Amino acid sequence: MARRDVPRDVRRLLVTAAIGLLEREGPDAVQARRLTREIGASTTALYHHFGSMPALLRAVVDEGFSRLGARMSAVEAGDDPVADICALALAYREVACANPHLYDLMFGLGAPGGHRPEPAATAVAAGPAQEAVIHVVGAVFRAIEQGRLRPEENAALVAAQLTSMIHGFVSLELAGHFRDIEEPVRHVLVPMGVHLLVGLGDDPDRALRSGLSVL
């Protein structure tokens, strides 16, 4: 297909095709010829619109974080901010489990065809990754306001601790390290989260009830 026949939204089509291939076949399938064949274009279309595979993969990563942020934004705030934090953790896990290869790419754990995504054009604090974390920051801020966590805690730093915990759990789960544990969310993630929240000032029983309430 000549370039003049390529749809005007070819950038979006290439990103969507890359995510689809990651989900269906894994990182080895994400190659220039395969991607452009998926959308009915020549390989020149990819390099015309992105310049390189690392630039395309950067767009794929940004789209992954945008989807993560959209899923987390769908978690409605309730009366219990600690339960909201737990619900956000489950939403995060849901997105990762739905497309683990995309998740690996988003966090630098995968390199399709040996390519690494280009560095983000904006600082991490202003990019799509931060848009996902901001929902956790909001829930933590509400927990501090309601006296569940100590008033001197910094909401952004607490959110960073919580997302680090969730990321660690999800990465280990996707790698198969919890195969021998029945209900790892109930028996690993929730207790670990409770321990962290209690260390930040929450009551142990209340923290556990909040965690279990979203399962």
C-alpha positions as CSV (number, residue, x, y, z in Angstrom):
1,M,0.0,0.0,0.0
2,A,1.4,3.4,-0.9
3,R,1.8,5.9,1.9
4,R,-1.0,8.1,0.5
5,D,-3.4,5.2,1.1
6,V,-2.4,4.8,4.8
7,P,-5.2,6.1,7.1
8,R,-4.5,9.5,8.6
9,D,-4.6,7.9,12.1
10,V,-1.8,5.5,11.2
11,R,0.1,6.4,14.4
12,R,-2.9,5.2,16.5
13,L,-3.3,2.1,14.4
14,L,0.4,1.1,14.8
15,V,0.2,1.6,18.6
16,T,-3.0,-0.4,18.8
17,A,-1.5,-3.1,16.6
18,A,1.6,-3.3,18.8
19,I,-0.5,-3.7,22.0
20,G,-2.6,-6.3,20.3
21,L,0.5,-8.3,19.3
22,L,2.0,-8.0,22.7
23,E,-1.2,-9.4,24.3
24,R,-1.7,-12.2,21.8
25,E,1.8,-13.4,20.9
26,G,4.3,-11.7,23.2
27,P,7.2,-9.3,22.6
28,D,8.9,-11.4,19.8
29,A,5.9,-10.6,17.5
30,V,6.4,-6.8,17.7
31,Q,8.5,-6.2,14.6
32,A,8.3,-3.5,12.0
33,R,7.1,-5.8,9.2
34,R,4.6,-7.5,11.3
35,L,3.1,-4.3,12.7
36,T,2.7,-2.6,9.3
37,R,1.3,-5.8,7.8
38,E,-1.3,-5.8,10.6
39,I,-2.6,-2.4,9.5
40,G,-2.1,-2.9,5.7
41,A,0.8,-0.6,5.2
42,S,4.4,-0.8,4.2
43,T,7.3,-0.5,6.7
44,T,8.0,3.0,5.5
45,A,4.8,4.1,7.2
46,L,6.2,3.2,10.6
47,Y,9.5,5.0,10.1
48,H,7.7,8.0,8.5
49,H,5.3,8.5,11.4
50,F,7.6,7.5,14.3
51,G,11.2,7.5,13.0
52,S,12.2,4.3,14.8
53,M,11.0,1.3,16.8
54,P,12.1,2.9,20.1
55,A,9.9,5.9,19.3
56,L,6.9,3.7,18.6
57,L,7.5,1.7,21.8
58,R,7.5,5.0,23.7
59,A,4.0,5.7,22.3
60,V,3.0,2.2,23.3
61,V,4.2,2.7,26.8
62,D,2.4,6.0,27.1
63,E,-0.8,4.4,25.8
64,G,-0.4,1.6,28.4
65,F,-0.1,4.2,31.2
66,S,-3.1,6.1,29.8
67,R,-5.2,2.9,29.9
68,L,-4.0,2.2,33.5
69,G,-5.0,5.8,34.5
70,A,-8.4,5.4,32.8
71,R,-9.1,2.1,34.7
72,M,-8.0,3.6,38.0
73,S,-10.1,6.7,37.4
74,A,-13.1,4.4,37.1
75,V,-12.7,3.5,40.8
76,E,-15.3,5.8,42.5
77,A,-14.4,7.4,45.8
78,G,-16.4,6.1,48.7
79,D,-16.8,6.8,52.4
80,D,-13.8,4.7,53.3
81,P,-10.6,6.1,51.7
82,V,-8.5,3.1,52.8
83,A,-10.9,0.8,51.0
84,D,-10.5,3.1,48.0
85,I,-6.7,2.6,48.1
86,C,-7.3,-1.1,48.1
87,A,-9.7,-0.9,45.2
88,L,-7.2,1.1,43.2
89,A,-4.6,-1.6,43.9
90,L,-6.9,-4.2,42.5
91,A,-7.6,-2.0,39.4
92,Y,-3.9,-1.7,38.9
93,R,-3.5,-5.5,39.1
94,E,-6.4,-6.1,36.8
95,V,-4.7,-4.0,34.1
96,A,-1.4,-5.7,34.5
97,C,-2.9,-9.2,34.4
98,A,-4.9,-8.3,31.3
99,N,-1.7,-7.7,29.2
100,P,1.4,-8.7,31.2
101,H,3.7,-8.1,28.2
102,L,2.5,-4.5,27.9
103,Y,3.0,-4.2,31.7
104,D,6.6,-5.5,31.4
105,L,7.3,-3.0,28.6
106,M,5.8,-0.1,30.6
107,F,8.2,-0.8,33.5
108,G,11.3,-1.6,31.5
109,L,11.0,-5.4,32.0
110,G,10.7,-6.2,28.3
111,A,12.4,-5.2,25.1
112,P,10.6,-6.3,21.9
113,G,13.1,-7.2,19.2
114,G,15.9,-5.9,21.5
115,H,14.5,-2.4,21.3
116,R,13.9,-0.2,24.4
117,P,11.4,2.6,24.4
118,E,12.7,6.1,23.9
119,P,13.0,8.1,27.2
120,A,9.8,10.0,28.0
121,A,9.6,13.4,26.5
122,T,8.3,14.9,29.7
123,A,9.4,14.4,33.3
124,V,7.9,11.3,35.0
125,A,6.0,13.7,37.4
126,A,4.1,15.2,34.5
127,G,3.6,12.2,32.2
128,P,1.0,9.5,31.7
129,A,2.6,7.4,34.5
130,Q,1.9,10.1,37.0
131,E,-1.7,10.4,35.8
132,A,-2.2,6.9,37.1
133,V,-0.6,7.5,40.4
134,I,-2.5,10.7,41.1
135,H,-5.6,8.6,41.9
136,V,-3.7,6.9,44.7
137,V,-2.5,10.3,46.0
138,G,-6.1,11.5,46.2
139,A,-7.2,8.5,48.2
140,V,-4.2,8.8,50.5
141,F,-5.0,12.5,51.0
142,R,-8.6,11.7,52.0
143,A,-7.3,9.0,54.4
144,I,-5.1,11.6,56.1
145,E,-7.9,14.1,56.3
146,Q,-10.2,11.5,57.9
147,G,-7.6,10.6,60.5
148,R,-6.9,7.1,59.2
149,L,-3.3,8.0,58.5
150,R,-1.0,10.3,60.5
151,P,-1.6,14.0,59.6
152,E,2.1,14.7,59.1
153,E,2.4,12.1,56.3
154,N,3.1,13.4,52.8
155,A,0.3,12.0,50.5
156,A,2.6,11.9,47.5
157,L,5.3,10.0,49.3
158,V,2.8,7.6,50.8
159,A,1.3,7.0,47.4
160,A,4.8,6.2,46.1
161,Q,5.3,3.6,48.9
162,L,1.9,2.0,48.1
163,T,2.4,1.8,44.4
164,S,5.9,0.4,44.9
165,M,4.3,-2.3,47.0
166,I,1.6,-3.1,44.5
167,H,4.1,-3.1,41.6
168,G,6.3,-5.6,43.5
169,F,3.4,-7.9,44.2
170,V,2.1,-7.8,40.7
171,S,5.5,-8.4,39.1
172,L,6.1,-11.4,41.3
173,E,2.6,-12.7,40.7
174,L,3.0,-12.4,36.9
175,A,6.4,-14.2,37.1
176,G,4.6,-17.1,38.7
177,H,6.1,-16.8,42.2
178,F,2.7,-17.2,44.0
179,R,1.5,-20.3,42.1
180,D,1.6,-22.4,45.3
181,I,-0.3,-19.8,47.4
182,E,-4.0,-20.0,47.5
183,E,-5.6,-16.6,46.9
184,P,-2.4,-14.6,46.9
185,V,-4.3,-11.3,46.9
186,R,-6.1,-12.2,50.1
187,H,-3.1,-13.9,51.8
188,V,-0.2,-11.8,50.5
189,L,-1.3,-8.4,49.1
190,V,-3.9,-7.5,51.6
191,P,-1.8,-8.4,54.7
192,M,1.2,-6.6,53.3
193,G,-0.9,-3.5,52.6
194,V,-2.4,-3.6,56.1
195,H,1.1,-3.7,57.6
196,L,2.1,-0.7,55.6
197,L,-1.0,1.2,56.4
198,V,-0.8,0.4,60.1
199,G,2.8,1.7,60.0
200,L,1.4,4.9,58.5
201,G,-1.0,5.3,61.4
202,D,-4.1,3.3,60.6
203,D,-5.8,1.0,63.2
204,P,-5.0,-2.7,62.4
205,D,-8.6,-3.9,62.6
206,R,-10.0,-1.1,60.5
207,A,-7.2,-1.5,57.9
208,L,-7.9,-5.2,57.6
209,R,-11.7,-4.6,57.3
210,S,-11.1,-2.0,54.6
211,G,-8.8,-4.3,52.6
212,L,-11.1,-7.3,52.8
213,S,-14.2,-5.2,51.9
214,V,-13.1,-4.8,48.2
215,L,-12.4,-8.5,47.6
